[in-house]
Amino acid sequence: MGDERRGRGALRRRVRKRWARLAALPLGALGLLVLSARLVLPDAEPAHGQRLAPRPSPRPPRATDGAPPAARGSRPPSARARALPEGLSPLAGAWRAAVLAGRRDEVLRGARALARPGGREDLLRLARDPHPRVRAYALRVLGRARDEGLRAVFEEALADPSPHVRENARWGLAELDRLRASGPPARRPR
């Protein structure tokens, strides 16, 4: 403990001496000293109009198969997951690719478009997709439709091996139960 205190005290004294020497320098010399420190120190910010060389990345770059880089933090889908189910519309295929790549904005826009009356068949196909993330998202969009005719789809998804798919199937059934308990929507008086 004593050596540590002595070491800190010696460090403080050295720092005070250096600052005292810097304070004694004329302002022009101090500016040159700061400028030279920015050029020499790797952590310093560059002076106006100068560029520092980029630091090497701590981890090596990943090998890719020529595909464009996916969203940050997402893994590229497997070959089985990339295979498109037959009969999907181009909109559903693009939405599926956005789900697999983790592009949130495209997923939300596509979900709104697929929730329209013409997209129900595509969503039913996507609810049986080989990739669990696509199945889970499709069930979530189908659950927002609150259609009693979809109860069999949600009950079938309760036996899925993926916990996310099962969770979204339970949520869809809860939405249907909530709709049944509240009765038909009330009409607004004119």
PyMOL commands that place a pseudoatom at each C-alpha (Angstrom):
pseudoatom trace, name=CA, resn=MET, resi=1, chain=A, elem=C, hetatm=0, pos=[0.000, 0.000, 0.000]
pseudoatom trace, name=CA, resn=GLY, resi=2, chain=A, elem=C, hetatm=0, pos=[2.834, 2.391, 0.844]
pseudoatom trace, name=CA, resn=ASP, resi=3, chain=A, elem=C, hetatm=0, pos=[4.642, 1.768, -2.465]
pseudoatom trace, name=CA, resn=GLU, resi=4, chain=A, elem=C, hetatm=0, pos=[1.420, 2.420, -4.357]
pseudoatom trace, name=CA, resn=ARG, resi=5, chain=A, elem=C, hetatm=0, pos=[0.908, 5.772, -2.588]
pseudoatom trace, name=CA, resn=ARG, resi=6, chain=A, elem=C, hetatm=0, pos=[4.508, 6.707, -3.187]
pseudoatom trace, name=CA, resn=GLY, resi=7, chain=A, elem=C, hetatm=0, pos=[4.123, 5.814, -6.886]
pseudoatom trace, name=CA, resn=ARG, resi=8, chain=A, elem=C, hetatm=0, pos=[1.025, 7.973, -7.252]
pseudoatom trace, name=CA, resn=GLY, resi=9, chain=A, elem=C, hetatm=0, pos=[2.708, 10.881, -5.492]
pseudoatom trace, name=CA, resn=ALA, resi=10, chain=A, elem=C, hetatm=0, pos=[5.738, 10.683, -7.781]
pseudoatom trace, name=CA, resn=LEU, resi=11, chain=A, elem=C, hetatm=0, pos=[3.461, 10.615, -10.818]
pseudoatom trace, name=CA, resn=ARG, resi=12, chain=A, elem=C, hetatm=0, pos=[1.582, 13.698, -9.573]
pseudoatom trace, name=CA, resn=ARG, resi=13, chain=A, elem=C, hetatm=0, pos=[4.863, 15.560, -9.054]
pseudoatom trace, name=CA, resn=ARG, resi=14, chain=A, elem=C, hetatm=0, pos=[6.076, 14.729, -12.567]
pseudoatom trace, name=CA, resn=VAL, resi=15, chain=A, elem=C, hetatm=0, pos=[2.792, 15.885, -14.106]
pseudoatom trace, name=CA, resn=ARG, resi=16, chain=A, elem=C, hetatm=0, pos=[2.893, 19.157, -12.124]
pseudoatom trace, name=CA, resn=LYS, resi=17, chain=A, elem=C, hetatm=0, pos=[6.468, 19.818, -13.304]
pseudoatom trace, name=CA, resn=ARG, resi=18, chain=A, elem=C, hetatm=0, pos=[5.531, 19.258, -16.950]
pseudoatom trace, name=CA, resn=TRP, resi=19, chain=A, elem=C, hetatm=0, pos=[2.515, 21.551, -16.712]
pseudoatom trace, name=CA, resn=ALA, resi=20, chain=A, elem=C, hetatm=0, pos=[4.641, 24.208, -15.022]
pseudoatom trace, name=CA, resn=ARG, resi=21, chain=A, elem=C, hetatm=0, pos=[7.141, 24.024, -17.903]
pseudoatom trace, name=CA, resn=LEU, resi=22, chain=A, elem=C, hetatm=0, pos=[4.302, 24.264, -20.446]
pseudoatom trace, name=CA, resn=ALA, resi=23, chain=A, elem=C, hetatm=0, pos=[2.807, 27.260, -18.640]
pseudoatom trace, name=CA, resn=ALA, resi=24, chain=A, elem=C, hetatm=0, pos=[6.159, 29.074, -18.878]
pseudoatom trace, name=CA, resn=LEU, resi=25, chain=A, elem=C, hetatm=0, pos=[6.293, 28.697, -22.689]
pseudoatom trace, name=CA, resn=PRO, resi=26, chain=A, elem=C, hetatm=0, pos=[5.144, 31.631, -24.831]
pseudoatom trace, name=CA, resn=LEU, resi=27, chain=A, elem=C, hetatm=0, pos=[1.740, 31.115, -26.492]
pseudoatom trace, name=CA, resn=GLY, resi=28, chain=A, elem=C, hetatm=0, pos=[3.197, 30.606, -30.001]
pseudoatom trace, name=CA, resn=ALA, resi=29, chain=A, elem=C, hetatm=0, pos=[5.518, 27.828, -28.828]
pseudoatom trace, name=CA, resn=LEU, resi=30, chain=A, elem=C, hetatm=0, pos=[2.633, 26.167, -26.978]
pseudoatom trace, name=CA, resn=GLY, resi=31, chain=A, elem=C, hetatm=0, pos=[0.600, 26.142, -30.189]
pseudoatom trace, name=CA, resn=LEU, resi=32, chain=A, elem=C, hetatm=0, pos=[3.460, 24.466, -32.070]
pseudoatom trace, name=CA, resn=LEU, resi=33, chain=A, elem=C, hetatm=0, pos=[3.791, 21.898, -29.295]
pseudoatom trace, name=CA, resn=VAL, resi=34, chain=A, elem=C, hetatm=0, pos=[0.071, 21.032, -29.514]
pseudoatom trace, name=CA, resn=LEU, resi=35, chain=A, elem=C, hetatm=0, pos=[0.221, 20.831, -33.307]
pseudoatom trace, name=CA, resn=SER, resi=36, chain=A, elem=C, hetatm=0, pos=[3.231, 18.510, -33.196]
pseudoatom trace, name=CA, resn=ALA, resi=37, chain=A, elem=C, hetatm=0, pos=[1.518, 16.327, -30.579]
pseudoatom trace, name=CA, resn=ARG, resi=38, chain=A, elem=C, hetatm=0, pos=[-1.490, 15.929, -32.890]
pseudoatom trace, name=CA, resn=LEU, resi=39, chain=A, elem=C, hetatm=0, pos=[0.754, 14.834, -35.727]
pseudoatom trace, name=CA, resn=VAL, resi=40, chain=A, elem=C, hetatm=0, pos=[2.715, 12.343, -33.632]
pseudoatom trace, name=CA, resn=LEU, resi=41, chain=A, elem=C, hetatm=0, pos=[0.149, 10.795, -31.282]
pseudoatom trace, name=CA, resn=PRO, resi=42, chain=A, elem=C, hetatm=0, pos=[-2.014, 8.095, -32.888]
pseudoatom trace, name=CA, resn=ASP, resi=43, chain=A, elem=C, hetatm=0, pos=[-5.023, 8.812, -30.636]
pseudoatom trace, name=CA, resn=ALA, resi=44, chain=A, elem=C, hetatm=0, pos=[-5.050, 12.539, -31.337]
pseudoatom trace, name=CA, resn=GLU, resi=45, chain=A, elem=C, hetatm=0, pos=[-7.598, 14.131, -33.639]
pseudoatom trace, name=CA, resn=PRO, resi=46, chain=A, elem=C, hetatm=0, pos=[-6.199, 15.473, -36.888]
pseudoatom trace, name=CA, resn=ALA, resi=47, chain=A, elem=C, hetatm=0, pos=[-5.460, 19.176, -37.203]
pseudoatom trace, name=CA, resn=HIS, resi=48, chain=A, elem=C, hetatm=0, pos=[-7.585, 21.181, -39.615]
pseudoatom trace, name=CA, resn=GLY, resi=49, chain=A, elem=C, hetatm=0, pos=[-7.106, 19.886, -43.143]
pseudoatom trace, name=CA, resn=GLN, resi=50, chain=A, elem=C, hetatm=0, pos=[-5.028, 16.844, -42.132]
pseudoatom trace, name=CA, resn=ARG, resi=51, chain=A, elem=C, hetatm=0, pos=[-5.933, 13.174, -42.153]
pseudoatom trace, name=CA, resn=LEU, resi=52, chain=A, elem=C, hetatm=0, pos=[-4.611, 10.436, -39.944]
pseudoatom trace, name=CA, resn=ALA, resi=53, chain=A, elem=C, hetatm=0, pos=[-4.089, 6.955, -41.316]
pseudoatom trace, name=CA, resn=PRO, resi=54, chain=A, elem=C, hetatm=0, pos=[-6.945, 4.600, -40.374]
pseudoatom trace, name=CA, resn=ARG, resi=55, chain=A, elem=C, hetatm=0, pos=[-6.246, 2.119, -37.626]
pseudoatom trace, name=CA, resn=PRO, resi=56, chain=A, elem=C, hetatm=0, pos=[-6.319, -1.560, -38.502]
pseudoatom trace, name=CA, resn=SER, resi=57, chain=A, elem=C, hetatm=0, pos=[-9.459, -3.386, -37.410]
pseudoatom trace, name=CA, resn=PRO, resi=58, chain=A, elem=C, hetatm=0, pos=[-8.971, -5.571, -34.293]
pseudoatom trace, name=CA, resn=ARG, resi=59, chain=A, elem=C, hetatm=0, pos=[-10.742, -8.507, -35.951]
pseudoatom trace, name=CA, resn=PRO, resi=60, chain=A, elem=C, hetatm=0, pos=[-10.058, -9.942, -39.394]
pseudoatom trace, name=CA, resn=PRO, resi=61, chain=A, elem=C, hetatm=0, pos=[-12.672, -9.401, -42.103]
pseudoatom trace, name=CA, resn=ARG, resi=62, chain=A, elem=C, hetatm=0, pos=[-15.155, -12.218, -42.623]
pseudoatom trace, name=CA, resn=ALA, resi=63, chain=A, elem=C, hetatm=0, pos=[-15.079, -14.194, -45.819]
pseudoatom trace, name=CA, resn=THR, resi=64, chain=A, elem=C, hetatm=0, pos=[-18.238, -13.700, -47.884]
pseudoatom trace, name=CA, resn=ASP, resi=65, chain=A, elem=C, hetatm=0, pos=[-19.515, -15.538, -50.894]
pseudoatom trace, name=CA, resn=GLY, resi=66, chain=A, elem=C, hetatm=0, pos=[-19.896, -12.346, -52.915]
pseudoatom trace, name=CA, resn=ALA, resi=67, chain=A, elem=C, hetatm=0, pos=[-23.258, -11.502, -51.358]
pseudoatom trace, name=CA, resn=PRO, resi=68, chain=A, elem=C, hetatm=0, pos=[-23.894, -7.932, -50.214]
pseudoatom trace, name=CA, resn=PRO, resi=69, chain=A, elem=C, hetatm=0, pos=[-23.280, -7.335, -46.506]
pseudoatom trace, name=CA, resn=ALA, resi=70, chain=A, elem=C, hetatm=0, pos=[-26.352, -8.021, -44.397]
pseudoatom trace, name=CA, resn=ALA, resi=71, chain=A, elem=C, hetatm=0, pos=[-27.674, -5.797, -41.645]
pseudoatom trace, name=CA, resn=ARG, resi=72, chain=A, elem=C, hetatm=0, pos=[-25.378, -5.362, -38.674]
pseudoatom trace, name=CA, resn=GLY, resi=73, chain=A, elem=C, hetatm=0, pos=[-25.539, -8.268, -36.255]
pseudoatom trace, name=CA, resn=SER, resi=74, chain=A, elem=C, hetatm=0, pos=[-27.450, -10.623, -38.532]
pseudoatom trace, name=CA, resn=ARG, resi=75, chain=A, elem=C, hetatm=0, pos=[-26.168, -13.862, -39.963]
pseudoatom trace, name=CA, resn=PRO, resi=76, chain=A, elem=C, hetatm=0, pos=[-26.573, -14.732, -43.625]
pseudoatom trace, name=CA, resn=PRO, resi=77, chain=A, elem=C, hetatm=0, pos=[-29.406, -17.217, -44.148]
pseudoatom trace, name=CA, resn=SER, resi=78, chain=A, elem=C, hetatm=0, pos=[-28.644, -20.834, -44.973]
pseudoatom trace, name=CA, resn=ALA, resi=79, chain=A, elem=C, hetatm=0, pos=[-29.249, -22.291, -48.448]
pseudoatom trace, name=CA, resn=ARG, resi=80, chain=A, elem=C, hetatm=0, pos=[-32.391, -24.018, -47.177]
pseudoatom trace, name=CA, resn=ALA, resi=81, chain=A, elem=C, hetatm=0, pos=[-33.738, -20.747, -45.821]
pseudoatom trace, name=CA, resn=ARG, resi=82, chain=A, elem=C, hetatm=0, pos=[-32.873, -18.848, -49.035]
pseudoatom trace, name=CA, resn=ALA, resi=83, chain=A, elem=C, hetatm=0, pos=[-34.944, -21.242, -51.152]
pseudoatom trace, name=CA, resn=LEU, resi=84, chain=A, elem=C, hetatm=0, pos=[-38.219, -19.512, -52.018]
pseudoatom trace, name=CA, resn=PRO, resi=85, chain=A, elem=C, hetatm=0, pos=[-41.425, -21.457, -51.470]
pseudoatom trace, name=CA, resn=GLU, resi=86, chain=A, elem=C, hetatm=0, pos=[-43.369, -21.927, -54.709]
pseudoatom trace, name=CA, resn=GLY, resi=87, chain=A, elem=C, hetatm=0, pos=[-46.205, -19.606, -55.596]
pseudoatom trace, name=CA, resn=LEU, resi=88, chain=A, elem=C, hetatm=0, pos=[-45.049, -16.537, -53.650]
pseudoatom trace, name=CA, resn=SER, resi=89, chain=A, elem=C, hetatm=0, pos=[-45.688, -13.102, -55.113]
pseudoatom trace, name=CA, resn=PRO, resi=90, chain=A, elem=C, hetatm=0, pos=[-42.697, -10.803, -55.692]
pseudoatom trace, name=CA, resn=LEU, resi=91, chain=A, elem=C, hetatm=0, pos=[-43.833, -8.651, -52.757]
pseudoatom trace, name=CA, resn=ALA, resi=92, chain=A, elem=C, hetatm=0, pos=[-43.894, -11.671, -50.425]
pseudoatom trace, name=CA, resn=GLY, resi=93, chain=A, elem=C, hetatm=0, pos=[-40.491, -12.821, -51.706]
pseudoatom trace, name=CA, resn=ALA, resi=94, chain=A, elem=C, hetatm=0, pos=[-38.997, -9.380, -51.058]
pseudoatom trace, name=CA, resn=TRP, resi=95, chain=A, elem=C, hetatm=0, pos=[-40.599, -9.283, -47.586]
pseudoatom trace, name=CA, resn=ARG, resi=96, chain=A, elem=C, hetatm=0, pos=[-39.178, -12.732, -46.799]
pseudoatom trace, name=CA, resn=ALA, resi=97, chain=A, elem=C, hetatm=0, pos=[-35.693, -11.608, -47.883]
pseudoatom trace, name=CA, resn=ALA, resi=98, chain=A, elem=C, hetatm=0, pos=[-36.000, -8.484, -45.692]
pseudoatom trace, name=CA, resn=VAL, resi=99, chain=A, elem=C, hetatm=0, pos=[-37.008, -10.633, -42.705]
pseudoatom trace, name=CA, resn=LEU, resi=100, chain=A, elem=C, hetatm=0, pos=[-34.033, -12.944, -43.203]
pseudoatom trace, name=CA, resn=ALA, resi=101, chain=A, elem=C, hetatm=0, pos=[-31.618, -10.015, -43.633]
pseudoatom trace, name=CA, resn=GLY, resi=102, chain=A, elem=C, hetatm=0, pos=[-32.994, -8.169, -40.580]
pseudoatom trace, name=CA, resn=ARG, resi=103, chain=A, elem=C, hetatm=0, pos=[-33.981, -4.983, -42.459]
pseudoatom trace, name=CA, resn=ARG, resi=104, chain=A, elem=C, hetatm=0, pos=[-36.595, -3.671, -40.048]
pseudoatom trace, name=CA, resn=ASP, resi=105, chain=A, elem=C, hetatm=0, pos=[-37.979, -0.788, -42.135]
pseudoatom trace, name=CA, resn=GLU, resi=106, chain=A, elem=C, hetatm=0, pos=[-38.600, -3.005, -45.149]
pseudoatom trace, name=CA, resn=VAL, resi=107, chain=A, elem=C, hetatm=0, pos=[-40.179, -5.664, -42.933]
pseudoatom trace, name=CA, resn=LEU, resi=108, chain=A, elem=C, hetatm=0, pos=[-42.652, -3.148, -41.487]
pseudoatom trace, name=CA, resn=ARG, resi=109, chain=A, elem=C, hetatm=0, pos=[-43.565, -1.687, -44.892]
pseudoatom trace, name=CA, resn=GLY, resi=110, chain=A, elem=C, hetatm=0, pos=[-43.985, -5.147, -46.393]
pseudoatom trace, name=CA, resn=ALA, resi=111, chain=A, elem=C, hetatm=0, pos=[-46.099, -6.330, -43.467]
pseudoatom trace, name=CA, resn=ARG, resi=112, chain=A, elem=C, hetatm=0, pos=[-48.511, -3.448, -44.033]
pseudoatom trace, name=CA, resn=ALA, resi=113, chain=A, elem=C, hetatm=0, pos=[-48.720, -4.311, -47.732]
pseudoatom trace, name=CA, resn=LEU, resi=114, chain=A, elem=C, hetatm=0, pos=[-49.191, -8.043, -47.098]
pseudoatom trace, name=CA, resn=ALA, resi=115, chain=A, elem=C, hetatm=0, pos=[-51.891, -7.395, -44.490]
pseudoatom trace, name=CA, resn=ARG, resi=116, chain=A, elem=C, hetatm=0, pos=[-54.142, -6.065, -47.239]
pseudoatom trace, name=CA, resn=PRO, resi=117, chain=A, elem=C, hetatm=0, pos=[-56.767, -8.472, -48.618]
pseudoatom trace, name=CA, resn=GLY, resi=118, chain=A, elem=C, hetatm=0, pos=[-54.641, -9.745, -51.536]
pseudoatom trace, name=CA, resn=GLY, resi=119, chain=A, elem=C, hetatm=0, pos=[-51.702, -10.773, -49.328]
pseudoatom trace, name=CA, resn=ARG, resi=120, chain=A, elem=C, hetatm=0, pos=[-53.432, -13.327, -47.114]
pseudoatom trace, name=CA, resn=GLU, resi=121, chain=A, elem=C, hetatm=0, pos=[-52.514, -16.335, -49.309]
pseudoatom trace, name=CA, resn=ASP, resi=122, chain=A, elem=C, hetatm=0, pos=[-48.863, -15.294, -49.312]
pseudoatom trace, name=CA, resn=LEU, resi=123, chain=A, elem=C, hetatm=0, pos=[-48.887, -14.927, -45.521]
pseudoatom trace, name=CA, resn=LEU, resi=124, chain=A, elem=C, hetatm=0, pos=[-50.404, -18.393, -45.149]
pseudoatom trace, name=CA, resn=ARG, resi=125, chain=A, elem=C, hetatm=0, pos=[-47.583, -19.815, -47.311]
pseudoatom trace, name=CA, resn=LEU, resi=126, chain=A, elem=C, hetatm=0, pos=[-44.994, -17.863, -45.315]
pseudoatom trace, name=CA, resn=ALA, resi=127, chain=A, elem=C, hetatm=0, pos=[-46.466, -19.253, -42.067]
pseudoatom trace, name=CA, resn=ARG, resi=128, chain=A, elem=C, hetatm=0, pos=[-45.209, -22.662, -43.303]
pseudoatom trace, name=CA, resn=ASP, resi=129, chain=A, elem=C, hetatm=0, pos=[-41.794, -21.377, -44.460]
pseudoatom trace, name=CA, resn=PRO, resi=130, chain=A, elem=C, hetatm=0, pos=[-38.658, -23.453, -43.663]
pseudoatom trace, name=CA, resn=HIS, resi=131, chain=A, elem=C, hetatm=0, pos=[-37.089, -20.566, -41.692]
pseudoatom trace, name=CA, resn=PRO, resi=132, chain=A, elem=C, hetatm=0, pos=[-38.521, -19.998, -38.170]
pseudoatom trace, name=CA, resn=ARG, resi=133, chain=A, elem=C, hetatm=0, pos=[-38.017, -16.209, -38.244]
pseudoatom trace, name=CA, resn=VAL, resi=134, chain=A, elem=C, hetatm=0, pos=[-40.194, -15.929, -41.359]
pseudoatom trace, name=CA, resn=ARG, resi=135, chain=A, elem=C, hetatm=0, pos=[-42.870, -18.155, -39.796]
pseudoatom trace, name=CA, resn=ALA, resi=136, chain=A, elem=C, hetatm=0, pos=[-42.888, -16.059, -36.618]
pseudoatom trace, name=CA, resn=TYR, resi=137, chain=A, elem=C, hetatm=0, pos=[-43.215, -12.756, -38.488]
pseudoatom trace, name=CA, resn=ALA, resi=138, chain=A, elem=C, hetatm=0, pos=[-45.938, -14.140, -40.768]
pseudoatom trace, name=CA, resn=LEU, resi=139, chain=A, elem=C, hetatm=0, pos=[-47.950, -15.337, -37.766]
pseudoatom trace, name=CA, resn=ARG, resi=140, chain=A, elem=C, hetatm=0, pos=[-47.613, -11.913, -36.147]
pseudoatom trace, name=CA, resn=VAL, resi=141, chain=A, elem=C, hetatm=0, pos=[-48.983, -10.194, -39.253]
pseudoatom trace, name=CA, resn=LEU, resi=142, chain=A, elem=C, hetatm=0, pos=[-51.799, -12.753, -39.531]
pseudoatom trace, name=CA, resn=GLY, resi=143, chain=A, elem=C, hetatm=0, pos=[-52.661, -12.197, -35.864]
pseudoatom trace, name=CA, resn=ARG, resi=144, chain=A, elem=C, hetatm=0, pos=[-53.235, -8.505, -36.510]
pseudoatom trace, name=CA, resn=ALA, resi=145, chain=A, elem=C, hetatm=0, pos=[-55.898, -9.434, -39.081]
pseudoatom trace, name=CA, resn=ARG, resi=146, chain=A, elem=C, hetatm=0, pos=[-58.079, -10.821, -36.237]
pseudoatom trace, name=CA, resn=ASP, resi=147, chain=A, elem=C, hetatm=0, pos=[-59.862, -13.243, -38.539]
pseudoatom trace, name=CA, resn=GLU, resi=148, chain=A, elem=C, hetatm=0, pos=[-61.581, -16.183, -36.864]
pseudoatom trace, name=CA, resn=GLY, resi=149, chain=A, elem=C, hetatm=0, pos=[-60.850, -18.299, -39.956]
pseudoatom trace, name=CA, resn=LEU, resi=150, chain=A, elem=C, hetatm=0, pos=[-57.135, -18.269, -39.053]
pseudoatom trace, name=CA, resn=ARG, resi=151, chain=A, elem=C, hetatm=0, pos=[-57.612, -20.111, -35.750]
pseudoatom trace, name=CA, resn=ALA, resi=152, chain=A, elem=C, hetatm=0, pos=[-56.522, -23.453, -37.300]
pseudoatom trace, name=CA, resn=VAL, resi=153, chain=A, elem=C, hetatm=0, pos=[-53.264, -21.871, -38.567]
pseudoatom trace, name=CA, resn=PHE, resi=154, chain=A, elem=C, hetatm=0, pos=[-52.417, -20.595, -35.072]
pseudoatom trace, name=CA, resn=GLU, resi=155, chain=A, elem=C, hetatm=0, pos=[-53.307, -23.908, -33.417]
pseudoatom trace, name=CA, resn=GLU, resi=156, chain=A, elem=C, hetatm=0, pos=[-51.101, -25.768, -35.891]
pseudoatom trace, name=CA, resn=ALA, resi=157, chain=A, elem=C, hetatm=0, pos=[-48.204, -23.374, -35.137]
pseudoatom trace, name=CA, resn=LEU, resi=158, chain=A, elem=C, hetatm=0, pos=[-48.423, -24.161, -31.401]
pseudoatom trace, name=CA, resn=ALA, resi=159, chain=A, elem=C, hetatm=0, pos=[-46.599, -27.440, -32.166]
pseudoatom trace, name=CA, resn=ASP, resi=160, chain=A, elem=C, hetatm=0, pos=[-43.718, -25.680, -33.977]
pseudoatom trace, name=CA, resn=PRO, resi=161, chain=A, elem=C, hetatm=0, pos=[-40.168, -26.444, -32.716]
pseudoatom trace, name=CA, resn=SER, resi=162, chain=A, elem=C, hetatm=0, pos=[-39.257, -22.734, -32.573]
pseudoatom trace, name=CA, resn=PRO, resi=163, chain=A, elem=C, hetatm=0, pos=[-40.216, -20.929, -29.337]
pseudoatom trace, name=CA, resn=HIS, resi=164, chain=A, elem=C, hetatm=0, pos=[-40.705, -17.629, -31.209]
pseudoatom trace, name=CA, resn=VAL, resi=165, chain=A, elem=C, hetatm=0, pos=[-43.197, -19.199, -33.584]
pseudoatom trace, name=CA, resn=ARG, resi=166, chain=A, elem=C, hetatm=0, pos=[-45.085, -20.771, -30.668]
pseudoatom trace, name=CA, resn=GLU, resi=167, chain=A, elem=C, hetatm=0, pos=[-45.116, -17.423, -28.835]
pseudoatom trace, name=CA, resn=ASN, resi=168, chain=A, elem=C, hetatm=0, pos=[-46.566, -15.598, -31.858]
pseudoatom trace, name=CA, resn=ALA, resi=169, chain=A, elem=C, hetatm=0, pos=[-49.141, -18.382, -32.335]
pseudoatom trace, name=CA, resn=ARG, resi=170, chain=A, elem=C, hetatm=0, pos=[-50.247, -17.977, -28.691]
pseudoatom trace, name=CA, resn=TRP, resi=171, chain=A, elem=C, hetatm=0, pos=[-50.447, -14.211, -29.219]
pseudoatom trace, name=CA, resn=GLY, resi=172, chain=A, elem=C, hetatm=0, pos=[-52.600, -14.680, -32.348]
pseudoatom trace, name=CA, resn=LEU, resi=173, chain=A, elem=C, hetatm=0, pos=[-54.967, -17.004, -30.480]
pseudoatom trace, name=CA, resn=ALA, resi=174, chain=A, elem=C, hetatm=0, pos=[-55.184, -14.494, -27.621]
pseudoatom trace, name=CA, resn=GLU, resi=175, chain=A, elem=C, hetatm=0, pos=[-56.111, -11.776, -30.134]
pseudoatom trace, name=CA, resn=LEU, resi=176, chain=A, elem=C, hetatm=0, pos=[-58.865, -14.009, -31.526]
pseudoatom trace, name=CA, resn=ASP, resi=177, chain=A, elem=C, hetatm=0, pos=[-60.131, -14.770, -28.008]
pseudoatom trace, name=CA, resn=ARG, resi=178, chain=A, elem=C, hetatm=0, pos=[-60.110, -11.058, -27.170]
pseudoatom trace, name=CA, resn=LEU, resi=179, chain=A, elem=C, hetatm=0, pos=[-62.114, -10.371, -30.339]
pseudoatom trace, name=CA, resn=ARG, resi=180, chain=A, elem=C, hetatm=0, pos=[-64.619, -13.112, -29.451]
pseudoatom trace, name=CA, resn=ALA, resi=181, chain=A, elem=C, hetatm=0, pos=[-65.012, -11.781, -25.885]
pseudoatom trace, name=CA, resn=SER, resi=182, chain=A, elem=C, hetatm=0, pos=[-65.638, -8.199, -27.003]
pseudoatom trace, name=CA, resn=GLY, resi=183, chain=A, elem=C, hetatm=0, pos=[-68.255, -9.157, -29.607]
pseudoatom trace, name=CA, resn=PRO, resi=184, chain=A, elem=C, hetatm=0, pos=[-68.725, -7.530, -32.980]
pseudoatom trace, name=CA, resn=PRO, resi=185, chain=A, elem=C, hetatm=0, pos=[-67.382, -3.998, -33.357]
pseudoatom trace, name=CA, resn=ALA, resi=186, chain=A, elem=C, hetatm=0, pos=[-69.884, -1.319, -32.451]
pseudoatom trace, name=CA, resn=ARG, resi=187, chain=A, elem=C, hetatm=0, pos=[-71.110, 0.912, -35.249]
pseudoatom trace, name=CA, resn=ARG, resi=188, chain=A, elem=C, hetatm=0, pos=[-70.628, 4.602, -34.799]
pseudoatom trace, name=CA, resn=PRO, resi=189, chain=A, elem=C, hetatm=0, pos=[-73.847, 6.608, -34.795]
pseudoatom trace, name=CA, resn=ARG, resi=190, chain=A, elem=C, hetatm=0, pos=[-74.172, 9.115, -37.623]
for i in range(1, 190): cmd.bond("trace and resi %d" % i, "trace and resi %d" % (i + 1))
show_as sticks, trace
zoom trace
